Amino acid sequence: MVFGLTRTQVIKLVNEYKVREFDEDICAIKAPEIGGASGIIEKLKSHEKNGITPELNEQRKLVFGSNWKDPIVAESCCSMFKGALDDFMLKLLTVCAIVSITVDMSMAEPHERSHAWIDGFAIMVAVLVVSGVGSLVDWNKEKTFVAKRNATEEEKKVKIIREGKLEEVHPNNCLVGDLIDLSYGD
């Protein structure tokens, strides 16, 4: 094992930090198998002032995984249309349209059957138009939002220390063992 900590141990430390209430994270780090902050730095083959060196970067990715986060993808127009049709009132209108067509066609005189279906069909068309227009508008908003969000994500930078030099990298390129330089407001 190249590193003194496994992926599972790092995940456990992070999860304990997330659910802490007071000093549990400090107690977890001071556990004998971890050895405090200096023990973590040593086990991750990092340095408290210089950060990590590039020769172990590929092994870091293999052992601990990548920090890559896929860009957000907008929901499709068809799925939004399906979601719009899931509205209770539109379901009720669809059932009423089917009942209307059935009743009108079965009760109509023979000479009225050629146009008895029109009322129910008009309700169905209205339901489809309302759902279609609503989902199209929502889809356009979703596409715009996702594009802006992804553009914002691309612009993000994190200050890290590698090989003793302060660098700005995208969060996707951070590795386990990197020293992150936090400034006021970060």
C-alpha positions, 0 to 999 in steps of 0.5 A: 500500500503506497498511502497509509490511509485507504479510500474507506478511511478517508471517506469515513473521516469526511463523513464524521466531519460532516455530521459533527456537532462539536469536537467529534472531528477533532477526536476522530483525527486524534485517534491512534490509527490516524495520528492527528493532522500530521499523521494524515499529512504523512500517510497521504504522502503530502507535506504541510508546507509544500503540498503534494509532488507530481510523481504520485498523482496518478496513484492518488487518482487510482487509490482515492478516485478522481474529483471529477464532477460531470456537468449538469444536463438539462431534463429533456422536453419529452420528460417535462411534457410527461411530467406536465401531463402528470398534473391532477387537473389535466388527468381529470380533464382527460378522463372527462374528455374520454367520458364525453366522447363515449357518452356523446357517441353512444347517445347521439342520433345516427345523423349526429355521430359524425360530429358528436366526438368534437367536444371531447376531442377539443378538451383533449387537444386543449390538454395537449396544447396546455401541457406542450406549451408549458413544458416547452417554456419550462424546457427553455428555462431549464436549458438556460439555467443549466447553461449558466450553471455550467458556465459558472462551474467552469469559472471556479478556481481553487487555490492549492499548494503543490510542490511549494507553489500556490496554484489556481486549479479547477476543483475537478483537478484537486487530489487527495493530499492537496493543501487548499489555501483558504482566504477570507470569504472562500 
